[in-house]
Amino acid sequence: MAKRTPQKAMAPTVSAVGAIRKNQKHLKFSAKSTATEAQRERIVRALRRRPQTSYDLRRLGCYQAPARVKELRDRFGYSITTDRVTLYDRDGFAHPRAALYTLVSEPNGERPQ
């Protein structure tokens, strides 16, 4: 018998990737989704309510909050300040220098209510 080598999977072309990403912008994510877009949506929604700590955002399922906040600032035009605070979790452990994110203004110039 002749030994067959497995075929290598072909990656999508650049134009196909663009089309895939274009279609992904209209997807609805589940409340538990850890997709980048879903994390950004949850962060913006939470920051519109009140300032959030990195601990708060982690509990919302945003495990890479600093990266998502940087994207919101640099790529999407949100004005978000970061202050360092010490917070205590439910078990009484101190978390010094945790980030406190505050939404100052949105890309269209509106201030959160």
Secondary structure, 3 states (H helix, E strand, C coil): CCCCCCCCCCCCCHHHHHHHHHHHCCCCCCCCCCCHHHHHHHHHHHHHHCCEEHHHHHHCCCCCHHHHHHHHHHCCCCEEEEEEEEEECCCCCEEEEEEEEEEEECCCCCCCC
